[in-house]
């Protein structure tokens, strides 16, 4: 059987707790009007992409022009304008017109290719792509262009970036990357 001191101590703890709870409730305010409650359905709808889009490569898209290949290489090997390695080649800038860093491909995070530093091994190895696939007729430039523009056309479960459908890159940039991939290295 607990002593009077023990019983009194337990009563005292309960009284203090009740006092704290009542005091806190007196000072509590209704913060519901200042708590942000975004409409998740609208956010998801905005983030959802439309169906896969089949693109036709523009005429004269793939070129042996050194400037185009340099731009394609730069896009392929860099992440964004704030962290790019070296100067942007002729025709590219590290920042968008609004001054924010330009997003580049960072393709080497998943793909290996000649000259890649830390080339990834998640996506197909693109080393020797021209000789292995284009020269043998297994693949053509249109295939490469489409793969970069919207790879979902032939692989609905791809994790590759959808670049032209999302407007992450424009047609010229997709052509530059295609030119780089199919160029002799």
Order of alpha helices (4+ residues) and beta strands (2+ residues): alpha-alpha-alpha-alpha-alpha
